[in-house]
Amino acid sequence: MSSFPRTVKGFLSLGPSRFMRQLNNIGDTKVGTLVGTDKFGNQYFENLHESYGRTRWIQFAKEDSFFSRAEANASQVPAEWHGWLHRMLDAPPTVDKTMVAPKWAVEYTENLTGSPKAYKSYNTTRPKFQTWTPKVAKRA
């Protein structure tokens, strides 16, 4: 829960639409400088005037509508930005290139479990048991 002056400052700097979107998605209003954007369109912000542990945050690309809270999850953050968000790296990946993926690495994708694009396995063996269907005689 933020203080009243901080909330008013957030409303004035963000505007009513983005202010309400932030209240819905993260439950607070945050104002900061844009540090960078990843290949998925997620935006990363930093505000050094916040309390420790709340200075860096992400605005997911899929948060375009007011009712899109369930679409954002932590697997949408690439490894290099995860390191910056959790203070493993001091400089963002746009400046510090220590977390560059090797040429042979597979391109990063988010975890699709629970979505329509999730992997569904199928059985390739014959069933060992046959299902039983009772045969009922008609009553007289």
BAKEMAR-990594 format. One record per atom (N, C-alpha, C): x, y, z; residue number from 1; residue in three letters; atom name. Coordinates in steps of 0.001 Angstrom, whole numbers, m for minus. Layout:
<sites>
+---------+---------+---------+-----+------+------+
|      c1 |      c2 |      c3 | seq | type | atom |
+---------+---------+---------+-----+------+------+
|       X |       Y |       Z | NUM |  ala |   CA |
...
+---------+---------+---------+-----+------+------+
</sites>
This chain:
<sites>
+---------+---------+---------+-----+------+------+
|      c1 |      c2 |      c3 | seq | type | atom |
+---------+---------+---------+-----+------+------+
|     846 |   m1181 |       0 |   1 |  met |    N |
|       0 |       0 |       0 |   1 |  met |   CA |
|     882 |    1231 |       0 |   1 |  met |    C |
|     634 |    2123 |    m899 |   2 |  ser |    N |
|    1458 |    3322 |   m1001 |   2 |  ser |   CA |
|     801 |    4481 |    m269 |   2 |  ser |    C |
|    1594 |    5498 |     m24 |   3 |  ser |    N |
|    1085 |    6678 |     671 |   3 |  ser |   CA |
|     252 |    7526 |    m291 |   3 |  ser |    C |
|    m531 |    8420 |     268 |   4 |  phe |    N |
|   m1401 |    9265 |    m549 |   4 |  phe |   CA |
|    m602 |   10168 |   m1492 |   4 |  phe |    C |
|     457 |   10861 |   m1014 |   5 |  pro |    N |
|    1226 |   11692 |   m1962 |   5 |  pro |   CA |
|    1864 |   10882 |   m3097 |   5 |  pro |    C |
|    2328 |    9681 |   m2781 |   6 |  arg |    N |
|    2926 |    8838 |   m3816 |   6 |  arg |   CA |
|    1879 |    8407 |   m4839 |   6 |  arg |    C |
|     673 |    8116 |   m4370 |   7 |  thr |    N |
|    m414 |    7725 |   m5264 |   7 |  thr |   CA |
|    m801 |    8878 |   m6184 |   7 |  thr |    C |
|    m885 |   10090 |   m5630 |   8 |  val |    N |
|   m1227 |   11267 |   m6449 |   8 |  val |   CA |
|    m127 |   11529 |   m7475 |   8 |  val |    C |
|    1133 |   11410 |   m7055 |   9 |  lys |    N |
|    2253 |   11596 |   m7979 |   9 |  lys |   CA |
|    2191 |   10571 |   m9114 |   9 |  lys |    C |
|    1851 |    9324 |   m8771 |  10 |  gly |    N |
|    1723 |    8293 |   m9787 |  10 |  gly |   CA |
|     600 |    8577 |  m10755 |  10 |  gly |    C |
|    m529 |    9068 |  m10247 |  11 |  phe |    N |
|   m1668 |    9386 |  m11107 |  11 |  phe |   CA |
|   m1316 |   10514 |  m12070 |  11 |  phe |    C |
|    m639 |   11543 |  m11562 |  12 |  leu |    N |
|    m306 |   12685 |  m12409 |  12 |  leu |   CA |
|     746 |   12343 |  m13459 |  12 |  leu |    C |
|    1703 |   11500 |  m13129 |  13 |  ser |    N |
|    2754 |   11195 |  m14097 |  13 |  ser |   CA |
|    2374 |   10068 |  m15057 |  13 |  ser |    C |
|    1527 |    9128 |  m14620 |  14 |  leu |    N |
|    1156 |    8004 |  m15474 |  14 |  leu |   CA |
|     m65 |    8273 |  m16337 |  14 |  leu |    C |
|    m983 |    9072 |  m15845 |  15 |  gly |    N |
|   m2251 |    9274 |  m16532 |  15 |  gly |   CA |
|   m3277 |    8282 |  m16023 |  15 |  gly |    C |
|   m4560 |    8556 |  m16207 |  16 |  pro |    N |
|   m5598 |    7699 |  m15616 |  16 |  pro |   CA |
|   m5620 |    6267 |  m16137 |  16 |  pro |    C |
|   m5378 |    6067 |  m17429 |  17 |  ser |    N |
|   m5451 |    4721 |  m18009 |  17 |  ser |   CA |
|   m4342 |    3820 |  m17465 |  17 |  ser |    C |
|   m3104 |    4281 |  m17562 |  18 |  arg |    N |
|   m1971 |    3470 |  m17097 |  18 |  arg |   CA |
|   m1975 |    3336 |  m15571 |  18 |  arg |    C |
|   m2453 |    4370 |  m14878 |  19 |  phe |    N |
|   m2572 |    4329 |  m13427 |  19 |  phe |   CA |
|   m3506 |    3195 |  m12993 |  19 |  phe |    C |
|   m4666 |    3105 |  m13618 |  20 |  met |    N |
|   m5625 |    2047 |  m13271 |  20 |  met |   CA |
|   m5109 |     672 |  m13682 |  20 |  met |    C |
|   m4396 |     592 |  m14806 |  21 |  arg |    N |
|   m3826 |    m674 |  m15248 |  21 |  arg |   CA |
|   m2797 |   m1187 |  m14241 |  21 |  arg |    C |
|   m1949 |    m286 |  m13733 |  22 |  gln |    N |
|    m957 |    m690 |  m12734 |  22 |  gln |   CA |
|   m1618 |   m1103 |  m11426 |  22 |  gln |    C |
|   m2652 |    m384 |  m11017 |  23 |  leu |    N |
|   m3360 |    m778 |   m9789 |  23 |  leu |   CA |
|   m3971 |   m2162 |   m9939 |  23 |  leu |    C |
|   m4493 |   m2469 |  m11104 |  24 |  asn |    N |
|   m5097 |   m3780 |  m11325 |  24 |  asn |   CA |
|   m4052 |   m4883 |  m11410 |  24 |  asn |    C |
|   m2949 |   m4647 |  m12121 |  25 |  asn |    N |
|   m1971 |   m5705 |  m12385 |  25 |  asn |   CA |
|    m987 |   m5940 |  m11250 |  25 |  asn |    C |
|    m470 |   m4885 |  m10630 |  26 |  ile |    N |
|     518 |   m5076 |   m9569 |  26 |  ile |   CA |
|      41 |   m4574 |   m8219 |  26 |  ile |    C |
|   m1135 |   m3967 |   m8159 |  27 |  gly |    N |
|   m1697 |   m3528 |   m6886 |  27 |  gly |   CA |
|   m1045 |   m2285 |   m6322 |  27 |  gly |    C |
|    m268 |   m1576 |   m7101 |  28 |  asp |    N |
|     444 |    m389 |   m6646 |  28 |  asp |   CA |
|     755 |     461 |   m7870 |  28 |  asp |    C |
|    1128 |    1709 |   m7645 |  29 |  thr |    N |
|    1547 |    2559 |   m8752 |  29 |  thr |   CA |
|    3034 |    2793 |   m8650 |  29 |  thr |    C |
|    3727 |    2612 |   m9742 |  30 |  lys |    N |
|    5175 |    2785 |   m9770 |  30 |  lys |   CA |
|    5544 |    3697 |  m10926 |  30 |  lys |    C |
|    6446 |    4624 |  m10644 |  31 |  val |    N |
|    6929 |    5560 |  m11647 |  31 |  val |   CA |
|    8443 |    5444 |  m11668 |  31 |  val |    C |
|    9025 |    5309 |  m12840 |  32 |  gly |    N |
|   10477 |    5192 |  m12949 |  32 |  gly |   CA |
|   10941 |    5418 |  m14368 |  32 |  gly |    C |
|   12237 |    5256 |  m14554 |  33 |  thr |    N |
|   12816 |    5444 |  m15878 |  33 |  thr |   CA |
|   12873 |    4107 |  m16621 |  33 |  thr |    C |
|   12598 |    4158 |  m17885 |  34 |  leu |    N |
|   12650 |    2963 |  m18727 |  34 |  leu |   CA |
|   14106 |    2606 |  m18970 |  34 |  leu |    C |
|   14503 |    1393 |  m18565 |  35 |  val |    N |
|   15886 |     939 |  m18704 |  35 |  val |   CA |
|   16079 |     197 |  m20017 |  35 |  val |    C |
|   15095 |    m595 |  m20403 |  36 |  gly |    N |
|   15233 |   m1341 |  m21640 |  36 |  gly |   CA |
|   14004 |   m2162 |  m21953 |  36 |  gly |    C |
|   14021 |   m2775 |  m23115 |  37 |  thr |    N |
|   12931 |   m3617 |  m23592 |  37 |  thr |   CA |
|   13542 |   m4896 |  m24149 |  37 |  thr |    C |
|   12920 |   m6039 |  m23842 |  38 |  asp |    N |
|   13434 |   m7298 |  m24378 |  38 |  asp |   CA |
|   12763 |   m7624 |  m25706 |  38 |  asp |    C |
|   13120 |   m8775 |  m26293 |  39 |  lys |    N |
|   12605 |   m9132 |  m27617 |  39 |  lys |   CA |
|   11128 |   m9487 |  m27608 |  39 |  lys |    C |
|   10535 |   m9718 |  m26420 |  40 |  phe |    N |
|    9113 |  m10019 |  m26326 |  40 |  phe |   CA |
|    8269 |   m8761 |  m26147 |  40 |  phe |    C |
|    8909 |   m7610 |  m25955 |  41 |  gly |    N |
|    8188 |   m6361 |  m25766 |  41 |  gly |   CA |
|    7995 |   m5983 |  m24312 |  41 |  gly |    C |
|    8508 |   m6771 |  m23369 |  42 |  asn |    N |
|    8420 |   m6417 |  m21949 |  42 |  asn |   CA |
|    9308 |   m5213 |  m21675 |  42 |  asn |    C |
|    8806 |   m4295 |  m20848 |  43 |  gln |    N |
|    9555 |   m3090 |  m20520 |  43 |  gln |   CA |
|   10056 |   m3184 |  m19088 |  43 |  gln |    C |
|   11307 |   m2763 |  m18873 |  44 |  tyr |    N |
|   11939 |   m2850 |  m17560 |  44 |  tyr |   CA |
|   12216 |   m1445 |  m17047 |  44 |  tyr |    C |
|   11824 |   m1193 |  m15793 |  45 |  phe |    N |
|   11928 |     127 |  m15196 |  45 |  phe |   CA |
|   12779 |      83 |  m13943 |  45 |  phe |    C |
|   13319 |    1255 |  m13571 |  46 |  glu |    N |
|   14093 |    1389 |  m12347 |  46 |  glu |   CA |
|   13817 |    2754 |  m11739 |  46 |  glu |    C |
|   13665 |    2776 |  m10413 |  47 |  asn |    N |
|   13505 |    4010 |   m9661 |  47 |  asn |   CA |
|   14310 |    3861 |   m8378 |  47 |  asn |    C |
|   15419 |    4565 |   m8280 |  48 |  leu |    N |
|   16307 |    4425 |   m7139 |  48 |  leu |   CA |
|   15789 |    5119 |   m5890 |  48 |  leu |    C |
|   14680 |    5852 |   m5981 |  49 |  his |    N |
|   14105 |    6516 |   m4811 |  49 |  his |   CA |
|   13136 |    5618 |   m4052 |  49 |  his |    C |
|   12858 |    4439 |   m4577 |  50 |  glu |    N |
|   12004 |    3464 |   m3894 |  50 |  glu |   CA |
|   12785 |    2786 |   m2781 |  50 |  glu |    C |
|   12074 |    2057 |   m1930 |  51 |  ser |    N |
|   12742 |    1303 |    m878 |  51 |  ser |   CA |
|   13467 |     102 |   m1497 |  51 |  ser |    C |
|   14474 |    m419 |    m792 |  52 |  tyr |    N |
|   15301 |   m1492 |   m1331 |  52 |  tyr |   CA |
|   14440 |   m2722 |   m1633 |  52 |  tyr |    C |
|   14659 |   m3330 |   m2763 |  53 |  gly |    N |
|   13890 |   m4491 |   m3180 |  53 |  gly |   CA |
|   12701 |   m4128 |   m4053 |  53 |  gly |    C |
|   12376 |   m2849 |   m4142 |  54 |  arg |    N |
|   11248 |   m2401 |   m4963 |  54 |  arg |   CA |
|   11701 |   m1435 |   m6046 |  54 |  arg |    C |
|   13006 |   m1396 |   m6304 |  55 |  thr |    N |
|   13530 |    m397 |   m7223 |  55 |  thr |   CA |
|   13458 |    m815 |   m8683 |  55 |  thr |    C |
|   13347 |   m2098 |   m8964 |  56 |  arg |    N |
|   13304 |   m2577 |  m10350 |  56 |  arg |   CA |
|   12045 |   m3398 |  m10568 |  56 |  arg |    C |
|   11384 |   m3185 |  m11679 |  57 |  trp |    N |
|   10175 |   m3943 |  m11970 |  57 |  trp |   CA |
|    9976 |   m4047 |  m13477 |  57 |  trp |    C |
|    9022 |   m4872 |  m13842 |  58 |  ile |    N |
|    8740 |   m5167 |  m15247 |  58 |  ile |   CA |
|    7292 |   m4832 |  m15553 |  58 |  ile |    C |
|    7070 |   m4355 |  m16751 |  59 |  gln |    N |
|    5713 |   m4201 |  m17259 |  59 |  gln |   CA |
|    5608 |   m5142 |  m18454 |  59 |  gln |    C |
|    4809 |   m6196 |  m18292 |  60 |  phe |    N |
|    4710 |   m7216 |  m19329 |  60 |  phe |   CA |
|    4034 |   m6663 |  m20575 |  60 |  phe |    C |
|    4423 |   m7180 |  m21707 |  61 |  ala |    N |
|    3891 |   m6710 |  m22988 |  61 |  ala |   CA |
|    2427 |   m7081 |  m23145 |  61 |  ala |    C |
|    1997 |   m8169 |  m22517 |  62 |  lys |    N |
|     614 |   m8614 |  m22679 |  62 |  lys |   CA |
|    m359 |   m7878 |  m21768 |  62 |  lys |    C |
|      99 |   m6880 |  m21040 |  63 |  glu |    N |
|    m779 |   m6118 |  m20155 |  63 |  glu |   CA |
|   m1388 |   m4936 |  m20893 |  63 |  glu |    C |
|   m1949 |   m5176 |  m22050 |  64 |  asp |    N |
|   m2496 |   m4088 |  m22835 |  64 |  asp |   CA |
|   m3896 |   m3696 |  m22389 |  64 |  asp |    C |
|   m4668 |   m4640 |  m21916 |  65 |  ser |    N |
|   m6027 |   m4324 |  m21494 |  65 |  ser |   CA |
|   m6107 |   m4322 |  m19976 |  65 |  ser |    C |
|   m7194 |   m3784 |  m19467 |  66 |  phe |    N |
|   m7376 |   m3673 |  m18019 |  66 |  phe |   CA |
|   m7566 |   m5040 |  m17377 |  66 |  phe |    C |
|   m8175 |   m5988 |  m18083 |  67 |  phe |    N |
|   m8500 |   m7296 |  m17520 |  67 |  phe |   CA |
|   m7528 |   m8377 |  m17997 |  67 |  phe |    C |
|   m6230 |   m8103 |  m18033 |  68 |  ser |    N |
|   m5267 |   m9077 |  m18552 |  68 |  ser |   CA |
|   m4325 |   m9579 |  m17474 |  68 |  ser |    C |
|   m4749 |   m9618 |  m16236 |  69 |  arg |    N |
|   m3858 |   m9967 |  m15131 |  69 |  arg |   CA |
|   m3330 |  m11394 |  m15237 |  69 |  arg |    C |
|   m4125 |  m12342 |  m15684 |  70 |  ala |    N |
|   m3718 |  m13750 |  m15698 |  70 |  ala |   CA |
|   m2743 |  m14071 |  m16817 |  70 |  ala |    C |
|   m2528 |  m13179 |  m17779 |  71 |  glu |    N |
|   m1668 |  m13485 |  m18917 |  71 |  glu |   CA |
|    m183 |  m13334 |  m18613 |  71 |  glu |    C |
|     180 |  m12629 |  m17570 |  72 |  ala |    N |
|    1591 |  m12390 |  m17275 |  72 |  ala |   CA |
|    2097 |  m13403 |  m16257 |  72 |  ala |    C |
|    3249 |  m14011 |  m16539 |  73 |  asn |    N |
|    3873 |  m14906 |  m15568 |  73 |  asn |   CA |
|    5379 |  m14770 |  m15657 |  73 |  asn |    C |
|    6063 |  m15311 |  m14667 |  74 |  ala |    N |
|    7508 |  m15122 |  m14552 |  74 |  ala |   CA |
|    8294 |  m15805 |  m15652 |  74 |  ala |    C |
|    7739 |  m16785 |  m16325 |  75 |  ser |    N |
|    8498 |  m17466 |  m17381 |  75 |  ser |   CA |
|    8610 |  m16612 |  m18643 |  75 |  ser |    C |
|    7975 |  m15454 |  m18680 |  76 |  gln |    N |
|    8078 |  m14560 |  m19824 |  76 |  gln |   CA |
|    9290 |  m13638 |  m19729 |  76 |  gln |    C |
|   10089 |  m13788 |  m18662 |  77 |  val |    N |
|   11275 |  m12958 |  m18464 |  77 |  val |   CA |
|   12509 |  m13754 |  m18898 |  77 |  val |    C |
|   13270 |  m13274 |  m19889 |  78 |  pro |    N |
|   14489 |  m13975 |  m20304 |  78 |  pro |   CA |
|   15543 |  m13965 |  m19193 |  78 |  pro |    C |
|   16522 |  m14838 |  m19288 |  79 |  ala |    N |
|   17515 |  m15033 |  m18226 |  79 |  ala |   CA |
|   18328 |  m13779 |  m17943 |  79 |  ala |    C |
|   18730 |  m13063 |  m18972 |  80 |  glu |    N |
|   19557 |  m11879 |  m18742 |  80 |  glu |   CA |
|   18802 |  m10796 |  m17984 |  80 |  glu |    C |
|   17511 |  m10635 |  m18276 |  81 |  trp |    N |
|   16719 |   m9643 |  m17559 |  81 |  trp |   CA |
|   16345 |  m10146 |  m16171 |  81 |  trp |    C |
|   16203 |  m11445 |  m15999 |  82 |  his |    N |
|   15953 |  m12005 |  m14670 |  82 |  his |   CA |
|   17118 |  m11678 |  m13738 |  82 |  his |    C |
|   18338 |  m11804 |  m14233 |  83 |  gly |    N |
|   19509 |  m11470 |  m13431 |  83 |  gly |   CA |
|   19535 |  m10015 |  m13028 |  83 |  gly |    C |
|   19130 |   m9128 |  m13911 |  84 |  trp |    N |
|   19102 |   m7707 |  m13575 |  84 |  trp |   CA |
|   17983 |   m7395 |  m12574 |  84 |  trp |    C |
|   16814 |   m7984 |  m12775 |  85 |  leu |    N |
|   15688 |   m7733 |  m11863 |  85 |  leu |   CA |
|   15996 |   m8172 |  m10436 |  85 |  leu |    C |
|   16715 |   m9279 |  m10287 |  86 |  his |    N |
|   17005 |   m9831 |   m8963 |  86 |  his |   CA |
|   18375 |   m9432 |   m8445 |  86 |  his |    C |
|   18944 |   m8369 |   m9028 |  87 |  arg |    N |
|   20199 |   m7775 |   m8567 |  87 |  arg |   CA |
|   21398 |   m8705 |   m8643 |  87 |  arg |    C |
|   21386 |   m9660 |   m9543 |  88 |  met |    N |
|   22577 |  m10471 |   m9791 |  88 |  met |   CA |
|   23542 |   m9699 |  m10692 |  88 |  met |    C |
|   23007 |   m8792 |  m11496 |  89 |  leu |    N |
|   23788 |   m7928 |  m12372 |  89 |  leu |   CA |
|   23495 |   m6478 |  m12010 |  89 |  leu |    C |
|   24536 |   m5650 |  m11979 |  90 |  asp |    N |
|   24338 |   m4237 |  m11653 |  90 |  asp |   CA |
|   23825 |   m3448 |  m12850 |  90 |  asp |    C |
|   24371 |   m3732 |  m14006 |  91 |  ala |    N |
|   23978 |   m3014 |  m15216 |  91 |  ala |   CA |
|   22958 |   m3843 |  m15985 |  91 |  ala |    C |
|   22019 |   m3187 |  m16643 |  92 |  pro |    N |
|   21035 |   m3929 |  m17442 |  92 |  pro |   CA |
|   21691 |   m4579 |  m18654 |  92 |  pro |    C |
|   21043 |   m5594 |  m19234 |  93 |  pro |    N |
|   21616 |   m6295 |  m20390 |  93 |  pro |   CA |
|   21818 |   m5411 |  m21612 |  93 |  pro |    C |
|   21165 |   m4261 |  m21675 |  94 |  thr |    N |
|   21395 |   m3351 |  m22796 |  94 |  thr |   CA |
|   22781 |   m2727 |  m22723 |  94 |  thr |    C |
|   23368 |   m2656 |  m21506 |  95 |  val |    N |
|   24699 |   m2076 |  m21312 |  95 |  val |   CA |
|   25742 |   m3167 |  m21125 |  95 |  val |    C |
|   25458 |   m4126 |  m20235 |  96 |  asp |    N |
|   26396 |   m5188 |  m19895 |  96 |  asp |   CA |
|   26063 |   m6446 |  m20705 |  96 |  asp |    C |
|   26979 |   m6907 |  m21515 |  97 |  lys |    N |
|   26732 |   m8056 |  m22392 |  97 |  lys |   CA |
|   27297 |   m9360 |  m21840 |  97 |  lys |    C |
|   27393 |   m9513 |  m20506 |  98 |  thr |    N |
|   27943 |  m10744 |  m19931 |  98 |  thr |   CA |
|   26992 |  m11920 |  m20065 |  98 |  thr |    C |
|   25702 |  m11668 |  m20173 |  99 |  met |    N |
|   24718 |  m12741 |  m20262 |  99 |  met |   CA |
|   24296 |  m13020 |  m21703 |  99 |  met |    C |
|   25200 |  m12871 |  m22636 | 100 |  val |    N |
|   24879 |  m13138 |  m24041 | 100 |  val |   CA |
|   24764 |  m14649 |  m24235 | 100 |  val |    C |
|   23704 |  m15062 |  m24893 | 101 |  ala |    N |
|   23491 |  m16494 |  m25150 | 101 |  ala |   CA |
|   24479 |  m16986 |  m26201 | 101 |  ala |    C |
|   25014 |  m18193 |  m26038 | 102 |  pro |    N |
|   25927 |  m18731 |  m27058 | 102 |  pro |   CA |
|   25209 |  m18959 |  m28392 | 102 |  pro |    C |
|   25974 |  m19061 |  m29451 | 103 |  lys |    N |
|   25387 |  m19217 |  m30785 | 103 |  lys |   CA |
|   24594 |  m20506 |  m30918 | 103 |  lys |    C |
|   25009 |  m21550 |  m30205 | 104 |  trp |    N |
|   24368 |  m22848 |  m30330 | 104 |  trp |   CA |
|   23133 |  m22989 |  m29439 | 104 |  trp |    C |
|   22840 |  m22017 |  m28599 | 105 |  ala |    N |
|   21721 |  m22126 |  m27659 | 105 |  ala |   CA |
|   20377 |  m22006 |  m28383 | 105 |  ala |    C |
|   19383 |  m22681 |  m27848 | 106 |  val |    N |
|   18029 |  m22616 |  m28390 | 106 |  val |   CA |
|   17406 |  m21288 |  m27983 | 106 |  val |    C |
|   16598 |  m20711 |  m28845 | 107 |  glu |    N |
|   15963 |  m19436 |  m28542 | 107 |  glu |   CA |
|   15005 |  m19592 |  m27359 | 107 |  glu |    C |
|   15004 |  m18608 |  m26480 | 108 |  tyr |    N |
|   14200 |  m18658 |  m25265 | 108 |  tyr |   CA |
|   12709 |  m18554 |  m25593 | 108 |  tyr |    C |
|   11919 |  m19414 |  m24971 | 109 |  thr |    N |
|   10463 |  m19344 |  m25074 | 109 |  thr |   CA |
|    9877 |  m19439 |  m23683 | 109 |  thr |    C |
|    8705 |  m18883 |  m23496 | 110 |  glu |    N |
|    8066 |  m18937 |  m22190 | 110 |  glu |   CA |
|    7468 |  m20321 |  m21938 | 110 |  glu |    C |
|    7159 |  m20596 |  m20696 | 111 |  asn |    N |
|    6536 |  m21858 |  m20317 | 111 |  asn |   CA |
|    5071 |  m21818 |  m20748 | 111 |  asn |    C |
|    4665 |  m22727 |  m21592 | 112 |  leu |    N |
|    3309 |  m22715 |  m22147 | 112 |  leu |   CA |
|    2351 |  m23658 |  m21427 | 112 |  leu |    C |
|    2748 |  m24198 |  m20272 | 113 |  thr |    N |
|    1888 |  m25105 |  m19527 | 113 |  thr |   CA |
|     595 |  m24396 |  m19134 | 113 |  thr |    C |
|    m518 |  m25056 |  m19332 | 114 |  gly |    N |
|   m1815 |  m24481 |  m18988 | 114 |  gly |   CA |
|   m2411 |  m23600 |  m20061 | 114 |  gly |    C |
|   m1727 |  m23448 |  m21166 | 115 |  ser |    N |
|   m2252 |  m22630 |  m22258 | 115 |  ser |   CA |
|   m2671 |  m23547 |  m23406 | 115 |  ser |    C |
|   m3400 |  m23040 |  m24374 | 116 |  pro |    N |
|   m3778 |  m23876 |  m25526 | 116 |  pro |   CA |
|   m2583 |  m24367 |  m26338 | 116 |  pro |    C |
|   m1427 |  m23703 |  m26242 | 117 |  lys |    N |
|    m245 |  m24106 |  m26999 | 117 |  lys |   CA |
|     636 |  m25088 |  m26243 | 117 |  lys |    C |
|     194 |  m25589 |  m25116 | 118 |  ala |    N |
|     996 |  m26505 |  m24309 | 118 |  ala |   CA |
|    1208 |  m27829 |  m25037 | 118 |  ala |    C |
|    2309 |  m28487 |  m24729 | 119 |  tyr |    N |
|    2616 |  m29776 |  m25332 | 119 |  tyr |   CA |
|    1682 |  m30839 |  m24768 | 119 |  tyr |    C |
|    1079 |  m31615 |  m25643 | 120 |  lys |    N |
|     195 |  m32699 |  m25223 | 120 |  lys |   CA |
|     788 |  m34005 |  m25737 | 120 |  lys |    C |
|    1140 |  m34860 |  m24811 | 121 |  ser |    N |
|    1712 |  m36143 |  m25213 | 121 |  ser |   CA |
|     590 |  m37086 |  m25639 | 121 |  ser |    C |
|     955 |  m38092 |  m26376 | 122 |  tyr |    N |
|     m13 |  m39085 |  m26800 | 122 |  tyr |   CA |
|     620 |  m40460 |  m26651 | 122 |  tyr |    C |
|    m206 |  m41460 |  m26486 | 123 |  asn |    N |
|     251 |  m42815 |  m26256 | 123 |  asn |   CA |
|     430 |  m43518 |  m27594 | 123 |  asn |    C |
|    1574 |  m44179 |  m27768 | 124 |  thr |    N |
|    1834 |  m44879 |  m29026 | 124 |  thr |   CA |
|    1760 |  m46394 |  m28872 | 124 |  thr |    C |
|    1448 |  m46890 |  m27709 | 125 |  thr |    N |
|    1361 |  m48341 |  m27491 | 125 |  thr |   CA |
|     m93 |  m48774 |  m27469 | 125 |  thr |    C |
|    m285 |  m50074 |  m27744 | 126 |  arg |    N |
|   m1640 |  m50620 |  m27674 | 126 |  arg |   CA |
|   m2051 |  m50743 |  m26220 | 126 |  arg |    C |
|   m3314 |  m50596 |  m25935 | 127 |  pro |    N |
|   m3750 |  m50802 |  m24553 | 127 |  pro |   CA |
|   m3602 |  m52275 |  m24152 | 127 |  pro |    C |
|   m3199 |  m52510 |  m22918 | 128 |  lys |    N |
|   m3008 |  m53876 |  m22437 | 128 |  lys |   CA |
|   m4316 |  m54483 |  m21963 | 128 |  lys |    C |
|   m5240 |  m53666 |  m21616 | 129 |  phe |    N |
|   m6525 |  m54142 |  m21117 | 129 |  phe |   CA |
|   m7631 |  m53596 |  m21985 | 129 |  phe |    C |
|   m8647 |  m54398 |  m22174 | 130 |  gln |    N |
|   m9823 |  m53966 |  m22905 | 130 |  gln |   CA |
|  m10867 |  m53493 |  m21890 | 130 |  gln |    C |
|  m11529 |  m52448 |  m22219 | 131 |  thr |    N |
|  m12574 |  m51971 |  m21297 | 131 |  thr |   CA |
|  m13749 |  m52932 |  m21315 | 131 |  thr |    C |
|  m14363 |  m53092 |  m20180 | 132 |  trp |    N |
|  m15458 |  m54040 |  m20036 | 132 |  trp |   CA |
|  m16774 |  m53310 |  m20157 | 132 |  trp |    C |
|  m17634 |  m53842 |  m21009 | 133 |  thr |    N |
|  m18969 |  m53300 |  m21155 | 133 |  thr |   CA |
|  m19944 |  m54406 |  m20770 | 133 |  thr |    C |
|  m20704 |  m54178 |  m19720 | 134 |  pro |    N |
|  m21617 |  m55245 |  m19273 | 134 |  pro |   CA |
|  m22732 |  m55464 |  m20288 | 134 |  pro |    C |
|  m23092 |  m56751 |  m20449 | 135 |  lys |    N |
|  m24203 |  m57099 |  m21334 | 135 |  lys |   CA |
|  m25387 |  m57451 |  m20428 | 135 |  lys |    C |
|  m26373 |  m56626 |  m20516 | 136 |  val |    N |
|  m27530 |  m56778 |  m19636 | 136 |  val |   CA |
|  m28702 |  m57340 |  m20430 | 136 |  val |    C |
|  m29297 |  m58378 |  m19877 | 137 |  ala |    N |
|  m30485 |  m58961 |  m20521 | 137 |  ala |   CA |
|  m31703 |  m58153 |  m20109 | 137 |  ala |    C |
|  m32667 |  m58065 |  m21023 | 138 |  lys |    N |
|  m33881 |  m57328 |  m20705 | 138 |  lys |   CA |
|  m34698 |  m58085 |  m19670 | 138 |  lys |    C |
|  m35343 |  m57360 |  m18820 | 139 |  arg |    N |
|  m36205 |  m57979 |  m17812 | 139 |  arg |   CA |
|  m37544 |  m58329 |  m18413 | 139 |  arg |    C |
|  m38086 |  m59410 |  m17883 | 140 |  ala |    N |
|  m39362 |  m59862 |  m18420 | 140 |  ala |   CA |
|  m40526 |  m59220 |  m17705 | 140 |  ala |    C |
+---------+---------+---------+-----+------+------+
</sites>
